[in-house]
Amino acid sequence: MRPERLNPLFAAADSLKGVGPNLSRPLERLGLSRIRDFAYHLPDRFVQRRAVSDLDEASVGENIVISLTPLEYRSSAGRGPFRVLASDAAGNVCALTYFGRNAGWARKQLPLGEKRWIAGRLDQFGQMLQIVHPDHVEPAGAGLGQLCEPVYPLSDGLTQGRIAALVQQALGHAEDLPEWIEPTLLEREGWPKWREALIEAHRGEHAAARDRLAYDELLANSLALMLVRGANRAKVGTPLTGDGHLRTKLHLPFALTGAQRRAIAEIEGDMAQSAPMLRLLQGDVGSGKTVVALEAMLLAVEAGTQAALLAPTEILARQHFETLRRMAAPTGTTIALLTGRDKGRARESILMGLMDGSIQMVVGTHAIFQDTVNYRNLALVVIDEQHRFGVGQRLMLTQKGKRTPHCLAMTATPIPRTLTLAQYGEMDVSRLDEMPPGRQPIDTRVVAIERMDDVIGALGRHIESGHRAYWVCPMVRENEVDDLAAAEARFEALRVRFGAAVELLHGQMKPEAKDAAMERFVRGEAQLLVATTVIEVGVDVPEATLMVIEQAERFGLAQLHQLRGRVGRGEDNSTCLLLRSDMLSETARRRLALMRETQDGFRIAEEDLELRGGGELLGTRQSGDTPFRVASLEQIQRLLPLAHDDARLLMERDGGLTGERGEAARLLLYLFERDYGVQLLRGG
């Protein structure tokens, strides 16, 4: 139960003055549903303004606050701008310029002859100084206004003024909280107290305040993961040892790599223990994670128990089911597929098989862990695409066995070593850093979007030769505020050129339609699949040898690497074309050059970390992204080691969550919603 003193921070957003039904949707798009969310909705930057007495003191391009007196209204013909000519105390004239339908508003805010404080950027148009759409217009008696103003992330339907006002209301609900940071560390870093840090972070460029808030989040995460790890080691699982009678029947088309053999040995060692395994298997695209998972699942079956593999989507679940069924066929193991779409007698038959143990392995989506699904003896849970599931979800998924099952989590998104601790600090880690022999290199080229006709011509020749191809777009459909290529529009254009050979696949389609589209492509009835990033992971069609990614600079490096990994899975040579616009930043050029230079996902992840600096880890909130909202990438790299050491000090020297600092740390865990750590400590 959340401590009562935090309840005001977790009150719903509509408890703030001015928040009604019309604001709820744009606020939700920003993740602002509770008062706490507003308090931690930190500014992207600050506008620094200088107060000047007259225009002679100011420079063109400078943000200023100045007292001006409107003199004259000037309307332009047609849809031209509306200007208000105004003078300063020295008689210099400046135009306050408005575009669109703002003439009426401007006349109301700027009556002739009445002084106003004007805040905005001073520019020049021809021979005249101007301020386009002033940021603020206030009566003369209102004072100078803000010389330092926060600029917040927005969504459609919100303004800076509205968000700033709501943030200030939210900060009023933040009371002083006891200190959870180790005192000598707090003093050494010169960080303010928690409430002071919140206020200062919204007031101006206050590095110490921002670091303090980021550190709090990292400390909460580190502490929660330590609690999870400790609780897992205290649980009683089922020691599993197999005699190899199933695994020796596997006839793999290739020899296992040294990395695969090492990972399998680590997993066998974990599963032989009474403490449940909690291990992450990291593997680059095509490194053979599925074979390692199958070895672990067969070991569980050899020991007389059951194994389950959880996938985040139906497409990926079906891919895994077909792959495992084909690979495990010589062993005679019974494998079933269970998703939310299975109904009636077919579903009842699977449920009975899981209950009586006649089904030894099951593959599926969240459906395999519903309350109505019971197992005879589930002893191993494999979770694919681990980053799609949070720690709390992972704990819930391991409650189906008579004892706590062993858990093997897998991710195909290479994670820099500096961030593995942040996301998977409660888990042991195995890395598949070798590629199986025979894996085809992918010829990666960067092509200007102006050569679209050449690309489509080459695509036509590719299809005519009997090969298959993907064409990936950044979004589903076009809208008025975004010029990104839309999958639906590209599909229609390519359908005109290539007819029924083209199929469309995106995440907003109904499951049955997605499966049908994928099946047509797998069977070769369609040779070109136009898609969004729904094909990023798990899609395995060896006959597909061409990948076209439109507006590639819009994707994160790891996402580009995953998409490229959809080809090069068969014996034929494969190509990946990265279509870029002509407006590229230097960082975008370097990132695309890196894609052309290497296919090592771990190197790409490490160098992407360096290229992005304080930006988002892997692009726009995509797979592999960090679980942090406050801490930037730069802060994670710099402050995480401190937080990890502080958390260990709290648990090993300072009595854990008991005592004065421990009680404060409980508040911290609830504040950042890492309270599953508290629940584990209570045994609940």
C-alpha positions in Angstrom: 0.0 0.0 0.0 1.3 3.4 -1.0 2.3 5.6 2.0 -0.5 8.2 2.6 1.9 11.1 2.4 2.4 10.4 -1.3 -1.3 10.2 -2.1 -1.6 13.9 -3.1 1.1 13.4 -5.7 -0.8 10.4 -7.2 -4.1 12.2 -7.4 -5.6 12.3 -10.9 -4.8 15.1 -13.3 -8.4 16.3 -13.3 -8.0 17.3 -9.7 -5.9 20.3 -11.0 -7.8 23.5 -11.7 -8.4 23.9 -15.4 -8.1 20.2 -16.4 -11.4 18.9 -18.0 -12.4 16.4 -20.6 -11.0 18.4 -23.5 -7.5 18.4 -22.0 -7.4 14.8 -20.9 -6.5 13.3 -24.3 -3.5 15.7 -25.1 -2.3 15.3 -21.5 -2.5 11.5 -21.8 -0.4 11.6 -25.0 2.3 13.2 -22.9 1.9 10.6 -20.1 0.4 13.3 -17.7 -2.4 11.5 -15.9 -1.4 12.3 -12.3 -0.1 15.2 -10.3 3.3 13.5 -9.9 3.6 13.3 -13.7 3.4 17.1 -14.0 6.0 17.6 -11.3 8.4 15.4 -13.3 7.5 16.8 -16.7 10.8 18.7 -16.9 11.5 21.5 -19.4 13.4 20.6 -22.6 15.1 24.0 -22.4 14.7 27.6 -21.2 14.2 30.8 -23.0 16.5 33.4 -21.6 15.3 37.0 -22.1 16.9 40.3 -21.4 15.0 43.4 -20.2 15.8 46.4 -22.3 14.6 50.0 -21.9 14.7 50.7 -25.7 15.3 48.9 -28.9 18.8 50.5 -29.3 20.0 48.3 -26.4 18.9 45.1 -28.1 20.4 43.0 -30.9 18.7 41.3 -33.8 18.0 37.6 -32.9 17.9 38.3 -29.1 15.0 37.4 -26.8 13.9 40.5 -25.0 11.3 42.0 -22.7 10.5 45.7 -23.5 7.8 48.2 -22.9 6.1 49.3 -26.2 3.2 51.6 -27.1 1.0 50.5 -30.1 0.7 53.3 -32.6 -1.0 51.9 -35.8 -2.6 48.8 -37.2 -1.6 47.7 -40.7 -3.5 44.9 -42.5 -2.1 43.2 -45.6 -4.1 42.2 -48.7 -5.2 38.6 -49.0 -3.6 36.3 -46.4 -0.7 38.5 -45.6 0.4 39.3 -42.0 -1.3 41.7 -39.6 1.1 44.3 -38.1 0.9 46.5 -35.1 3.4 49.3 -35.2 4.6 50.2 -31.7 7.3 52.6 -30.3 9.6 52.3 -27.4 10.5 55.0 -24.8 13.1 56.5 -27.2 10.7 56.7 -30.1 12.1 53.7 -32.1 9.4 51.9 -34.0 9.0 48.1 -34.1 6.3 45.9 -35.9 4.5 43.3 -33.9 3.7 40.8 -36.6 0.9 38.2 -36.6 0.1 35.6 -39.3 -3.2 33.7 -39.7 -6.4 34.8 -38.2 -5.0 36.7 -35.3 -5.9 40.3 -36.2 -8.8 40.5 -33.8 -6.9 39.0 -31.0 -4.0 41.4 -31.6 -6.3 44.5 -31.6 -7.8 43.4 -28.3 -4.4 42.7 -26.7 -2.7 45.8 -28.1 -5.0 48.8 -27.9 -3.6 51.9 -29.5 -1.9 54.3 -27.1 -1.7 51.9 -24.2 1.7 50.7 -23.0 2.3 46.9 -23.0 5.2 44.7 -21.8 6.2 42.7 -24.9 8.3 39.5 -24.7 9.7 37.8 -27.8 12.5 37.5 -30.3 13.7 40.6 -32.0 14.1 40.1 -35.8 14.4 42.3 -38.8 12.2 42.4 -42.0 13.7 44.7 -44.6 14.5 47.9 -42.9 12.1 47.4 -40.0 12.6 45.7 -36.7 9.8 43.2 -35.8 8.7 40.7 -33.2 6.7 37.9 -34.8 3.9 36.5 -32.6 5.2 37.9 -29.3 5.5 35.2 -26.6 3.8 37.4 -24.0 1.7 40.7 -24.0 1.0 42.1 -20.6 -0.4 45.4 -19.3 2.2 48.0 -18.2 1.4 47.5 -14.5 1.9 43.7 -14.6 5.7 43.9 -14.4 8.5 42.6 -16.6 7.2 39.1 -16.9 9.5 36.0 -17.0 13.1 36.7 -18.0 13.8 32.9 -17.9 10.9 30.8 -19.2 10.7 27.0 -19.4 9.9 25.3 -22.7 8.0 22.1 -22.1 7.4 19.1 -24.4 3.9 19.6 -25.9 1.2 17.7 -27.8 -1.6 19.0 -30.1 -4.1 20.9 -28.0 -1.7 22.2 -25.4 0.2 25.5 -25.0 3.3 26.4 -23.1 1.3 28.7 -20.8 -1.2 26.0 -20.0 1.4 23.3 -19.2 3.5 25.8 -17.1 0.4 26.7 -15.1 -0.5 23.1 -14.4 3.1 22.2 -13.5 3.1 25.1 -10.9 -0.1 23.8 -9.4 1.4 20.3 -9.2 4.5 21.5 -7.5 2.3 23.0 -4.8 1.2 19.4 -3.9 4.9 18.4 -3.3 5.7 18.4 0.4 9.2 17.9 1.9 10.2 14.3 2.1 12.8 12.6 4.3 16.2 12.1 2.6 17.0 8.8 1.0 20.4 9.7 -0.5 23.5 8.7 1.6 24.4 11.9 3.5 28.1 12.1 2.5 27.3 11.6 -1.2 24.6 14.3 -1.0 27.1 16.8 0.5 29.9 15.9 -1.9 27.7 16.4 -5.0 26.2 19.6 -3.7 22.7 18.4 -4.5 19.6 20.2 -3.1 16.8 18.5 -1.1 14.2 16.7 -3.1 11.4 19.3 -3.1 13.9 22.1 -3.7 15.4 20.2 -6.7 11.9 19.8 -8.2 11.2 23.5 -8.0 14.6 24.6 -9.3 14.5 22.2 -12.2 11.4 24.0 -13.5 12.8 27.5 -12.7 16.0 27.6 -14.8 19.2 25.8 -15.9 20.0 24.1 -12.6 22.4 21.2 -13.3 22.6 20.1 -9.7 18.8 19.9 -9.4 18.4 17.9 -12.6 21.2 15.5 -11.5 19.6 15.0 -8.1 16.2 14.1 -9.7 17.9 11.8 -12.2 19.9 10.2 -9.4 16.7 9.6 -7.5 15.2 7.6 -10.4 18.4 5.6 -10.9 18.6 4.8 -7.2 15.0 3.7 -7.1 15.6 1.4 -10.0 18.9 0.0 -8.7 17.4 -0.6 -5.3 14.3 -2.4 -6.7 16.4 -4.6 -8.9 18.6 -5.6 -5.9 15.4 -6.5 -4.0 14.1 -8.6 -6.9 17.5 -10.4 -7.2 17.6 -11.1 -3.4 14.0 -12.3 -3.3 14.6 -14.6 -6.2 17.6 -16.2 -4.6 15.5 -16.8 -1.5 12.8 -18.6 -3.4 12.6 -22.4 -3.8 12.5 -23.6 -7.3 12.8 -27.0 -9.0 16.4 -28.2 -9.6 16.4 -29.6 -13.2 18.9 -31.9 -14.7 18.4 -33.7 -18.0 19.9 -36.9 -19.2 20.2 -35.6 -22.8 18.0 -38.2 -24.4 16.0 -35.5 -26.2 18.7 -33.0 -26.9 20.9 -35.6 -28.6 18.2 -36.2 -31.1 18.4 -32.6 -32.5 19.8 -32.6 -36.0 20.9 -29.0 -36.4 22.0 -27.8 -39.9 25.1 -26.1 -38.3 27.5 -26.6 -35.5 26.9 -24.5 -32.3 29.1 -21.5 -31.9 31.4 -21.2 -28.9 29.0 -18.4 -27.5 26.0 -20.7 -27.8 27.8 -23.6 -26.1 28.9 -21.2 -23.3 25.3 -19.8 -22.8 23.8 -23.3 -22.8 26.4 -24.4 -20.1 25.5 -21.3 -18.0 21.8 -22.0 -18.3 22.3 -25.7 -17.4 24.2 -24.7 -14.3 21.4 -22.2 -13.3 18.6 -24.7 -13.8 20.4 -27.4 -11.7 20.1 -25.1 -8.7 17.2 -24.9 -6.3 17.1 -21.1 -6.6 15.1 -20.2 -9.7 17.2 -19.1 -12.7 16.8 -15.5 -13.7 19.0 -15.0 -16.8 19.0 -12.7 -19.8 20.2 -14.0 -23.1 21.4 -11.2 -25.4 21.9 -12.1 -29.0 22.4 -10.2 -32.1 20.2 -10.8 -35.2 20.8 -14.3 -36.4 23.1 -15.3 -33.5 21.0 -18.4 -32.7 19.0 -17.5 -29.5 16.2 -19.8 -30.5 18.5 -22.9 -30.5 19.7 -22.0 -27.0 16.1 -21.5 -25.8 15.1 -24.9 -27.3 18.0 -26.6 -25.5 16.8 -25.1 -22.2 13.2 -26.1 -22.9 14.2 -29.7 -23.9 16.2 -29.9 -20.7 13.1 -29.1 -18.7 11.1 -31.7 -20.6 13.9 -34.3 -20.0 13.5 -33.6 -16.3 9.8 -34.4 -16.5 8.5 -30.9 -16.4 6.9 -28.4 -18.8 8.3 -25.3 -20.5 6.5 -22.2 -21.9 7.7 -19.5 -24.3 6.1 -16.1 -24.2 6.2 -13.8 -27.2 4.9 -10.1 -27.3 2.8 -10.5 -30.5 0.8 -13.2 -32.3 3.0 -12.9 -35.4 6.1 -13.6 -33.4 4.4 -16.4 -31.4 3.4 -18.2 -34.6 6.9 -17.8 -36.0 8.5 -19.3 -32.8 5.9 -22.1 -32.8 6.7 -23.1 -36.4 10.5 -22.9 -35.8 10.4 -24.9 -32.6 8.1 -27.5 -34.0 10.3 -28.0 -37.0 13.6 -28.1 -35.0 12.2 -30.4 -32.2 10.4 -32.8 -34.5 13.0 -35.5 -34.2 12.6 -35.5 -30.4 8.9 -36.3 -30.4 8.2 -33.5 -27.9 4.6 -32.3 -28.0 4.4 -28.5 -28.6 1.2 -26.4 -28.7 0.4 -22.8 -29.7 -2.0 -20.8 -27.6 -3.0 -17.2 -28.3 -6.0 -15.0 -27.4 -7.7 -16.0 -30.7 -7.9 -19.7 -29.8 -11.5 -20.5 -28.9 -13.9 -23.4 -28.4 -12.8 -27.0 -28.5 -9.4 -26.3 -29.8 -8.6 -24.1 -26.8 -10.2 -26.6 -24.4 -8.0 -29.3 -25.8 -4.8 -27.3 -25.3 -5.9 -26.3 -21.7 -6.5 -30.0 -20.9 -3.1 -31.0 -22.4 -1.3 -28.4 -20.3 -3.1 -29.5 -17.1 -2.5 -33.2 -17.5 1.1 -32.7 -18.8 0.6 -34.3 -22.3 1.6 -31.0 -23.8 5.2 -30.6 -22.8 5.9 -27.2 -24.4 3.6 -24.3 -25.2 4.3 -21.1 -27.2 2.0 -18.1 -27.1 1.2 -14.6 -26.1 0.0 -13.4 -22.7 -2.8 -16.0 -23.1 -0.5 -18.7 -21.8 -0.5 -17.0 -18.4 -4.2 -16.2 -17.9 -6.0 -17.4 -14.8 -7.8 -20.1 -16.7 -4.6 -21.7 -17.9 -3.1 -24.3 -15.5 -0.1 -26.4 -15.8 0.8 -29.9 -14.5 4.3 -28.9 -13.7 5.6 -25.7 -15.3 9.3 -25.3 -14.5 10.8 -23.0 -17.2 9.5 -19.8 -18.7 11.2 -18.3 -21.7 10.3 -14.7 -22.4 11.2 -13.4 -25.9 11.8 -9.7 -26.7 12.4 -9.1 -23.0 12.3 -5.3 -23.3 8.5 -5.4 -24.1 7.9 -6.6 -20.5 8.6 -4.8 -17.3 10.1 -6.2 -14.2 6.6 -6.3 -12.5 5.2 -8.2 -15.5 8.0 -10.7 -15.4 7.4 -11.4 -11.8 3.7 -12.1 -12.5 4.6 -14.4 -15.3 6.6 -16.7 -13.1 3.7 -17.5 -10.7 2.2 -20.4 -12.6 4.4 -23.2 -11.4 4.0 -25.3 -8.3 7.3 -23.8 -7.4 8.8 -20.6 -8.9 9.8 -21.6 -12.5 13.2 -20.9 -13.9 13.1 -17.8 -16.2 15.2 -17.2 -19.3 14.6 -13.8 -20.9 15.8 -13.1 -24.4 16.4 -9.9 -26.4 17.5 -9.4 -29.9 18.3 -5.8 -29.3 22.0 -5.5 -28.4 22.3 -3.3 -25.3 25.5 -1.4 -24.5 27.3 -2.8 -21.5 26.9 0.5 -19.7 23.1 0.2 -19.8 22.6 -3.5 -19.1 22.9 -2.9 -15.4 20.2 -0.2 -15.6 17.6 -2.4 -17.3 18.5 -5.9 -16.2 20.4 -5.4 -12.9 18.5 -8.3 -11.2 19.5 -10.8 -13.9 22.5 -12.8 -14.8 23.5 -12.1 -18.4 24.7 -14.4 -21.2 25.8 -12.9 -24.5 25.8 -14.5 -28.0 28.6 -12.4 -29.6 29.4 -14.9 -32.4 27.5 -15.5 -35.6 26.8 -19.1 -36.8 28.9 -20.2 -39.8 27.3 -19.6 -43.2 25.4 -16.5 -42.2 25.2 -14.2 -45.3 26.6 -10.7 -45.0 24.1 -8.0 -46.1 25.1 -5.5 -48.7 23.9 -2.2 -47.1 23.7 0.9 -49.3 22.5 4.5 -48.5 20.5 5.9 -51.4 19.1 9.5 -51.8 15.3 9.7 -52.0 15.6 11.5 -55.3 16.6 8.1 -56.8 13.2 6.6 -55.9 12.4 5.7 -59.6 15.7 3.8 -59.8 15.0 1.9 -56.6 11.5 1.0 -57.8 13.0 -0.2 -61.1 15.5 -2.4 -59.3 12.7 -3.7 -57.1 10.8 -4.7 -60.2 13.7 -6.6 -61.5 14.2 -8.3 -58.1 10.5 -9.4 -58.1 10.7 -10.6 -61.7 13.6 -12.9 -60.8 11.4 -14.7 -58.2 12.8 -13.1 -55.1 10.9 -11.4 -52.3 11.4 -8.0 -50.6 10.3 -5.8 -47.8 9.5 -2.1 -48.0 9.4 -0.4 -44.6 7.8 3.0 -43.9 7.9 5.1 -40.6 4.2 5.3 -40.1 0.8 3.8 -41.1 -0.9 6.7 -42.9 -0.2 10.3 -43.7 -1.6 13.2 -41.7 -1.6 16.9 -42.1 1.2 17.6 -39.6 3.7 15.0 -40.7 5.4 14.4 -44.0 6.7 10.9 -43.2 6.2 8.2 -45.8 3.0 6.3 -45.0 2.8 2.6 -45.4 -0.8 2.8 -46.8 0.1 5.4 -49.4 3.3 3.6 -50.4 1.4 0.3 -50.7 -1.2 1.9 -53.0 1.5 3.4 -55.2 3.4 0.1 -55.5 0.2 -1.9 -55.9 -0.4 0.2 -59.1 3.0 -0.8 -60.4 3.2 -4.4 -59.3 -0.4 -5.5 -58.8 -1.2 -8.5 -56.6 2.5 -9.1 -55.9 2.2 -6.4 -53.1 0.9 -7.0 -49.6 0.4 -4.6 -46.7 1.1 -5.2 -43.0 0.9 -2.8 -40.1 0.0 -3.0 -36.4 -3.4 -1.3 -36.7 -4.8 -4.2 -38.8 -6.9 -6.9 -37.2 -5.0 -10.0 -36.2 -6.7 -12.1 -38.8 -5.8 -9.7 -41.6 -2.2 -9.5 -40.3 -1.8 -13.2 -40.3 -3.4 -13.5 -43.8 -1.0 -10.9 -45.2 2.0 -12.6 -43.6 1.0 -16.0 -44.8 0.7 -14.8 -48.4 4.2 -13.4 -48.2 5.6 -16.5 -46.5 4.0 -18.8 -49.2 5.3 -16.5 -52.0 1.8 -15.5 -53.2 2.9 -12.0 -52.5 6.5 -11.0 -53.3 6.6 -7.5 -51.8 5.6 -6.8 -48.2 5.0 -3.1 -47.5 5.1 -2.7 -43.7 5.8 -0.6 -40.7 8.2 -1.7 -37.9 5.7 -4.5 -36.9 8.2 -6.7 -38.8 11.1 -5.5 -36.7 11.6 -8.7 -34.8 10.8 -12.4 -35.3 9.8 -12.4 -38.9 11.8 -15.1 -40.6 11.3 -15.5 -44.4 14.6 -16.9 -45.9 13.4 -16.2 -49.4 13.3 -12.4 -48.7 16.6 -10.9 -49.9 15.9 -7.2 -50.3 15.0 -4.7 -47.6 14.1 -1.1 -48.5 13.8 1.3 -45.5 12.2 4.7 -46.5 13.4 7.8 -44.7 16.0 5.7 -42.8 17.3 8.7 -40.9 14.0 8.8 -39.0 14.8 5.4 -37.4 17.1 4.6 -34.5 20.3 2.7 -35.3 19.2 -0.4 -33.4 15.9 -0.4 -35.1 17.6 -0.1 -38.5 19.8 -3.0 -37.5 16.8 -5.1 -36.5 15.0 -4.4 -39.7 18.0 -5.2 -41.8 18.2 -8.5 -40.0 14.9 -9.6 -41.7 17.0 -10.4 -44.8 20.1 -12.4 -45.2 18.5 -15.4 -43.5 18.8 -17.8 -46.5 21.5 -18.9 -48.9 21.1 -16.1 -51.4 22.9 -12.7 -51.2 20.8 -10.0 -49.6 20.7 -6.2 -49.9 19.4 -3.4 -47.6 18.7 0.0 -49.2 18.5 2.9 -46.7 16.5 5.7 -48.5 17.5 9.1 -47.0 16.2 12.6 -47.5 18.5 15.4 -48.7 18.3 17.2 -45.3 20.6 15.2 -43.0 22.3 16.3 -39.8 25.9 15.4 -39.3 24.9 12.9 -36.7 22.4 11.3 -39.1 25.1 11.0 -41.7 27.5 9.3 -39.3 24.8 6.9 -38.1 23.9 5.8 -41.7 27.6 5.5 -42.5 27.9 3.2 -39.5 25.1 1.0 -40.8 26.9 0.7 -44.1 30.2 -0.1 -42.4 29.3 -2.8 -39.9 26.7 -5.5 -39.1 27.9 -6.1 -35.5 24.8 -5.1 -33.4 26.9 -4.8 -30.2 29.3 -2.3 -31.9 26.3 -0.4 -33.4 24.7 -0.2 -29.9 27.9 1.1 -28.3 28.6 3.7 -31.0 25.0 4.8 -31.1 25.3 5.5 -27.4 28.3 7.8 -28.2 26.6 9.5 -31.2 23.4 10.2 -29.4 24.9 11.7 -26.2 22.0 13.0 -24.1 19.4 12.1 -26.7 17.0 9.2 -26.7 18.7 5.8 -26.6 17.4 4.2 -29.7 15.2 6.7 -31.5 11.6 7.6 -30.8 10.5 5.5 -27.9 11.3 2.2 -29.6 12.4 -1.2 -28.6 15.4 -1.2 -26.3 14.6 2.2 -24.9 15.5 2.8 -21.3 12.9 2.5 -18.5 13.7 6.0 -17.3 11.7 9.1 -17.7 13.7 11.6 -15.8 17.3 10.5 -16.3 18.9 11.3 -19.6 21.3 8.9 -21.4 24.3 11.0 -20.3 23.1 11.0 -16.7 22.6 7.2 -16.8 26.1 6.7 -17.9 27.5 9.1 -15.3 25.3 8.6 -12.3 24.2 4.9 -12.5 27.5 3.6 -10.9 26.9 5.9 -7.9 23.3 4.8 -7.6 24.2 1.2 -7.8 26.9 1.5 -5.1 24.5 3.6 -2.9 21.8 1.0 -3.2 24.2 -1.8 -2.2 25.4 0.3 0.7 21.8 0.7 1.9 21.0 -3.0 1.7 24.3 -4.3 3.2 25.4 -1.6 5.7 22.4 0.6 6.5 19.8 -2.1 7.3 17.9 -2.2 4.0 14.4 -0.8 4.1 14.4 -0.6 7.9 15.6 2.4 9.9 15.4 6.1 9.1 17.0 6.0 5.7 15.3 2.7 4.8 11.9 4.2 5.5 12.8 7.1 3.2 13.9 4.7 0.5 10.5 3.0 0.7 8.9 6.4 -0.2 11.4 6.6 -3.1 10.4 3.2 -4.5 6.7 4.2 -4.4 7.4 7.6 -5.8 9.0 6.0 -8.9 6.6 3.1 -9.0 9.3 0.5 -8.3 7.2 -0.7 -5.3 7.3 -4.3 -6.5 10.6 -4.3 -4.6 8.7 -3.5 -1.4 6.1 -6.1 -2.1 8.8 -8.8 -2.6 10.3 -7.8 0.8 7.0 -8.4 2.4 6.5 -11.7 0.7 3.4 -10.4 -1.1 
